Amino acid sequence: MKSEAYYINELNLKCKQLLGRDILTNTDVKIVQNIINANAKNEISFSTLRRFFGFLKSTKPSRKTLNIISDALGYGNFTQFCNVYNDINSWSYVNYIVKSWGRKSLPSKDRIKLVEFNNEGATMMGLYLFFLMENNAFEKISLILSDANVLPDSISETGEIAELLTISIRKKNRRELNKLSKFLVENAVLKDLCLYYSVDYQSLSGAYLYLLNETNNHQKPDKQERLFSQLINNSFAFFTKRKMTPLKKTVYQIPPVLYGRYVGQYVLQHNNASFLFESIGNNTAPEFFLEIFPALILIKDFESISRIENQFYEKILTPSNYTYEDKKTIALIAFAVNNLNQKNYKAVEINLSFIDYSEIIHSYRMFFKLLGTIPSYHLAKHHNSFKTNTLKNQYLNLSKMLGFSFFDVSFLEGYFSQE
């Protein structure tokens, strides 16, 4: 049994499930307070929760506070939370994997255990599905995902599971990918996890892009899936200096990240951002900009980057959901590039200081780090830093690992040339 402080910390972490994201502002605390008071037998005050989450000087929470929060999370009291949490730990999880490996069916007690893993957060379920994916147990994965209750309700936690699956998928050979693609056709939830919740830029030149196209060969994709596939294939074509399929100018009623990818690629093909600003409104979701900035960086459209920064800075950099670290990182890279163009070196240093690549979603990490090397390299060059050659080598290594020949030495060194 671990210390009480350990379980208090775990209770604190589990509260983010009530909000669906990290608790970062007083508004977040107020939302959590309303949820707790609506779901617990007793109410909790705003100031008590602010202390619990560290917004005020912390004191050890009272047992009454711990009991109310535990009650809202579905446990009778804090003692029950500790007992259940201690029971569903990593060892019971590993033990379950070992015992269930040879089973071909999914009896009710197994479903209950999987739902318990889900209730403990995405990590448990994600690691279990990762284990099955590593062993090519596609039939069992498909069976598990036929029960919607085994997956988290939160889009951010579902995204975490998708990330784990892509890590396993990128190591598979063509025969394994062909077999997996047939299961994706039969199970829409599995297809979403493997293809659409996490675009694996790290294996565009390998498993991910092949699996996407192979799956579409097995079925007739809908309009949105066809657009998604075309955009991913076009991205790879551009990064490898090949011809892209032309996009027609149109407006799609599609999720903001996908629409942003479409608009960004249209801008990339036409080297003109006018369509971008026709597509932006006051209610534009911040996720829209996730793949807008890479396009603007690639065509060196500093004016458009500056315009977006002036108009949408707060919206883009306000934490909202699981794409926050991604959109924050690529936005800061774009702002750094723009500030370098204006020779505002202090602002560049500030932009880059807020970036932590380890915090962003794995599939984007190497690609964004590649783009981020551009301002880092030119800032080091301005300061005559010894890091210049190191950053150039990092840039070339990332380009090689990703298979993106577009990012060669001439693009890096001549990025700010007037030609």
Beta strands, then each sheet from edge to edge (+ up, - down):
end
